[in-house]
């Protein structure tokens, strides 16, 4: 069984510092900047459309005090036509605004999603050890959809409504300042209420969005682990866990609804009371002859035109707070420090079991630029390597301590040790899935720390005990291990992994889709495809983490025979638990207590090292 990395849950996100919504949303400017001209034009169009609605009351004033009072039918028809034209202009301008923002905002969402994906790919493996995949998925889907909705509507209309209210207030004060003061009376208490609402709603939105991420994690794990759930009859307990999370999310959403209902009641009621007061006071002034009927009609029409900008403020603030929370969650990932790459000019590629690409460094190629050809420095060398996981307690000893080991060029070294001794961790250092805490690793004389991860993974191929396959064809999964691989490379790799038979027997041969995680295949078949992916690029260095554990004895023997031929010119480090796998190697290294305790041939260690003999017991005699 492979060694398990120390992991810890992601940080408690409910205790993160709270920022203002504006401060959070300002961080989106780099993504908005490329489309700022079009968004600015759309905002101007929306402001113009909104201001047209404020002209309509002035036309009504002219109609009431002019043609209506003077009984002029021609003037009334002219005023009606003018009102119709204003209404059409307003509708067309709002339609134009929506057309202006649709395409650029879809591009902004796509750019943010691509940036997140690229960044996640560059984050160290330690980050992925801590973060549930559902939290990352929710940030790349639900949160970005919230941001696109915010860009489309609230971002523009918070500005539009603000300008509309300001212009409308000026018009009201110009018509009758005493009535204008009555309408402005609710403004101070509404500002206080909105401030309180923003803080409370922001916390509720954050909690709900985090719960969506947790729910996504449970759904993903349940789908991927459906065989385990059904095999152990755990569907009821999984359903209870899911129900618990959905009820928690429901509670959070209801809390958001209550907060939104509360602020909407306040935002609707206070202005309505003010309009009612202005109506009574204005009617008295008309009765006393201090105010014309047309002015009162225009005043009240302007006040009613401002109802939507005022009443929609609560809804817009709620969406802005959700967008601010989504922004915070997005940048929590983007702010994670990515792996810093040294500046190199070497050939690049990539290889990782699980879908990265393998650069084309082939066996027999000339050594890379800067490689040392002096004896004793070629091959794979560990010099005083120490490693502790980033989230390990400060007082915990390193998992690996002073590991010193030299695997000669073209040699195959088996790595043996008890479960938890650090074998998988040691092999993960070679393709730079992790970096050593101290010490040095060299590949053909080149310090691994001076190589970019692309260069390191162009030199190193890996196959893990737990193979990862993708929703692609069998051929595509294997050829992920080489840049520009041909059908001849595919057939050779399948032959080495003894996978030709079952691949050719698939319904469409190597063009058959293997399904998500390759679950349509058996464990041994998945493992052989992963092994084929590791050897297809003929890498200079090959790391195999117990790659034959799921194979039957007969298939294992065939694969071992093919691997011996394939590894003849490759420097290989093979994690082994069985003597049959150990016999692939020229020498064996025993890892114990985080150190290399012994190095020798299989027979030497069986004879001279009791710990090794104990590890190999049960199969040791049959393997002699």
Steps between C-alpha positions, in 0.01 A plus 500: 500500500634843411607739774241759579578868505418694814202718430291750686169664423499841336504798737185589689357747251239638739777668698655680203522880534197681365562765235259755362320394185657787307851404605442143389339591168778743407729197464305403189624806311783317314237274342262789426766731358507347147125560458475823696416710192202283406377478859539876538298555183232262629486689831462835319221355285323369813537836676355676197209256489435545871514878475241491220256365757557820699409715198155342478374677819608835354294427187206413724538834678486680165196295396304568821583869534481563122281301256283337770436823687451688172281226348734469197448156329787555260739563784376192682561281193846655459586431864377143472714439191800647677444269800476200265829591332670539839375157607625337179837670532534379858422139401740504204783643709460233769502232227818654355662491845434128533644432154812701582582302814407143398806402294776676699371369834489144368865557406581631848349190660694273262825690570454469876422129471807441283719699739372295793561173317854600399578609854363182656723299265803695623423465870709251696365157582492601867221746415290224344565283805323760713216622278192290420438481127138609546614834641716559192216393267251738663746788466549425132129462422243639746709794619594609149136479390411732789770742386373498142148577625643783709686646200188473284249670729591629850840649403335726241180575684661593830663782300190569290272508803737728687511749212123473449427568866741797499347654184149426625573668832624813323181507290281453810677775692474732200126440473418544870778490757265460799347184352848383401614514861205282600608236246865517615410443866534113475851520351706507827322201664516306171877555481544358850273204426685421176834507682377250760341286229821490293705362791246235600415393147867474407562249781189300409596493132851380586367219714255388230762503224744298713223249569440469125868406466471239775187360337680481164779303667256246643324456165830452316630248755171310494506471121865395484460262792166352396643147490618527861169649612300224335747228593480583872133597497580854615248679281278584796781650706621697196144621444484613865826692462374659180168588664680660794703721267197593289305594813791716618511669160121543509528669840765738367295585192191565715708731720605690187135517392395639839770766491406597145128511589576719802700757303248500213218576746697792642607631159143477369308625806698812592494657150129415466429685825704795375310504167171490690609792716608696192163428334303634798721808537498567124121466479458758776734736316300455175177568691655820643613608153870480593570218252367419154332165436749427222794555733350262756439238230858539372639486854311183590578340162871569553479353850327190365763471224762487776322214678668227297855637539443528876313174554743298287790615717450216748495240225806654333688517830423134564638403158802725554575332832469155346733612222746638756492168684551312174794732425655427839461127444647526149806691619553267796616252236667754271697644794650163584867518403565305184814302444789728404693369204871564451595675180630241259532466128478125483253281320166489674216258530310348785417166647281403785294195561156646481499686175792737450710477188841349454769685314692314238832424667576154369736229606816536300467877452802711581514612865325830565702816491691538823485132591811360659650194341757434772488161670302486822280799424285351222169330561271591787669622819341589837743693721396562862134540401257598773127556466208598721149581382413871519207438736693269736521616864815708563630254759441191281814332361551512121347212307828458312835567667845510340404274209812432297475265204663466157321320217750457219416582137298216350459328838169389649478551876220346708384703801368288785364599840216454743169675441532866594879503473492773233553305178229676299606836640861439394396407146275809480806721547657389170234645262476799739150429622656616827834671562745380768513697823876460497763317300547460126379276218684482169403350164808415292693759699241778470358635825127432495434833673645687200264328257152621428227252572442464129865407447500261796188327374642480150779290646291303750192283445295352782238230557323484832340207677162674474474580127307802382326480165286758325175509308681439172592208280751239607743632237464860619563397861822322403625769262465761774843368591676640192502806281390418145490125555425276202308176469830308508579655840155402623535138387849470653383641836194272506726204429732588789202528736342181360192708422469422128264208551232667707528834312452331162205307646317821595200583280691760300851388584731778619238756389259379770401754765608363839258715701559732791796382711515196271233331711388291203829311533628267771763615746771300325401641159511857631838433655640362174377804304668726756820299463478530120458876539816513710718313248355633172732802494816292567596727789855531625380441859204281598328496840267205565302491824407133538352498149415128492304464825165435325628242251457126518813285527505399133452854365750634753766261370437609140513869592820450701668331205401785268604760756847348535554560130344847511705608802831383357603856404287693753592611851208375709384515861234238578301490824454132576312295758544152352815305415372448145511876448832533682659256257450757224770708662879488486521613862266560792486794746332450838324812634450489875423779744521755220859397413668261258590218738667264252582463130586177323369222285186314594694191607757700699233682698302182561816348647640798693205724598234359738257790435510440126464125547192563716345726236556234235393209720231270365614546142870531556582131470297458182674796345854373555 
